[in-house]
Amino acid sequence: MKGRDDEEFASFVTGSQRRLRGTAYLMCGDWPLASDIVQEALIRVYVAWPRLESRTGGAHAYARRCVVNVAIDRARKRSNSEVPEVDGRFERADPGADLGTRVTDRESLVAALRLLAPRQRACVVLRYFEDQSVSETARLLSCSEGTVKSQTARALETLRQRLVLDDEATDLGVIS
């Protein structure tokens, strides 16, 4: 590759790495693993870079897709012993809460996301955290729009059921 291309790629990485790492974290729930996922995704982007740089916005969309695909691939390959522990308690977010409460709420959200199957998690992350449309999410995941809708619906139902169970457990004094 030309030096100019490497400089453009380096600039792209500097500008997008933080957001990509955030997406990876929501996919896997582990910061060091998220960094590894982003690095692997950026290798894929670097290989495809000559094709991407001519398309406006194509590089970031491709990088996001690589992050999601790498995260899904790793989740499929991961053994049961590597699955992060979930404490089973989720709290609802309070917009007026202090910083400590918001951090706890975020941790609870990430723990809840870990309960979802990798494709369901990808749909939720892309739709609600990356603010992608159903059609864009389907394109990124190489599936139909109907699949995105059904996976998202199942994921949200799983999260709702878990929150109801946790609310009931809290009311009974099981979770404090």
PEMO-V327486 format. One record per residue. N is the residue number from 1. PHI is phi in whole degrees, 0 to 359 (999 if undefined). D_FIRST is the distance of its C-alpha to the first C-alpha in Angstrom with 2 decimals. Layout:
[[N/PHI/D_FIRST] [N/PHI/D_FIRST]]
This chain:
[[1/999/0.00] [2/287/3.75] [3/301/6.54] [4/299/8.22] [5/296/6.30] [6/296/6.93] [7/295/10.31] [8/294/11.04] [9/295/10.53] [10/300/12.69] [11/295/15.12] [12/299/15.39] [13/299/16.20] [14/301/18.70] [15/282/20.34] [16/241/20.71] [17/299/21.10] [18/296/24.84] [19/293/25.72] [20/298/23.78] [21/294/25.65] [22/297/28.88] [23/296/28.38] [24/298/27.65] [25/298/30.78] [26/295/32.90] [27/285/31.76] [28/243/32.60] [29/77/34.90] [30/216/33.48] [31/298/31.26] [32/298/29.78] [33/294/29.08] [34/299/27.58] [35/298/25.11] [36/296/24.22] [37/298/23.88] [38/297/21.53] [39/299/19.31] [40/295/19.26] [41/295/18.67] [42/292/15.71] [43/296/14.11] [44/297/14.80] [45/295/13.43] [46/300/10.05] [47/297/10.00] [48/272/11.28] [49/308/9.40] [50/302/8.16] [51/281/11.89] [52/274/13.32] [53/295/12.36] [54/278/14.55] [55/265/17.50] [56/291/19.71] [57/75/20.46] [58/293/18.68] [59/295/16.34] [60/291/19.46] [61/297/21.52] [62/294/19.04] [63/296/18.79] [64/298/22.60] [65/298/23.02] [66/298/20.93] [67/300/23.13] [68/296/26.26] [69/295/25.38] [70/296/24.53] [71/297/27.78] [72/295/29.80] [73/301/28.51] [74/293/29.40] [75/295/32.76] [76/291/33.60] [77/276/32.86] [78/293/34.59] [79/281/38.05] [80/299/41.10] [81/290/41.28] [82/265/37.96] [83/289/39.03] [84/299/39.66] [85/290/43.34] [86/241/44.70] [87/283/47.89] [88/82/49.08] [89/244/50.06] [90/233/48.53] [91/246/49.78] [92/281/49.53] [93/289/47.68] [94/241/49.90] [95/299/48.34] [96/266/50.77] [97/286/50.13] [98/285/49.25] [99/301/45.91] [100/300/47.12] [101/293/48.19] [102/296/44.94] [103/295/43.01] [104/298/45.42] [105/298/45.00] [106/295/41.21] [107/299/41.63] [108/296/44.10] [109/297/41.72] [110/297/38.95] [111/297/41.61] [112/295/42.76] [113/298/39.29] [114/295/39.16] [115/287/42.19] [116/276/40.29] [117/295/38.60] [118/306/34.79] [119/291/34.58] [120/296/37.41] [121/299/35.77] [122/299/32.52] [123/297/34.65] [124/295/36.52] [125/297/33.52] [126/293/31.62] [127/288/34.80] [128/257/36.51] [129/256/34.03] [130/264/30.95] [131/56/33.37] [132/267/31.91] [133/286/34.15] [134/299/35.49] [135/293/33.43] [136/291/30.14] [137/297/31.04] [138/299/31.85] [139/295/28.52] [140/296/26.65] [141/265/28.87] [142/55/28.94] [143/217/32.71] [144/279/35.50] [145/297/36.84] [146/298/40.08] [147/295/38.42] [148/298/36.96] [149/296/40.44] [150/289/42.27] [151/295/39.95] [152/294/40.19] [153/298/43.96] [154/296/44.41] [155/297/42.34] [156/296/44.37] [157/294/47.58] [158/300/46.68] [159/294/46.04] [160/299/49.29] [161/300/51.32] [162/295/50.04] [163/295/50.88] [164/295/54.36] [165/299/54.97] [166/293/53.91] [167/298/56.14] [168/295/59.05] [169/295/58.48] [170/294/58.42] [171/298/61.63] [172/274/63.31] [173/84/62.30] [174/289/60.11] [175/247/57.02] [176/249/57.71]]
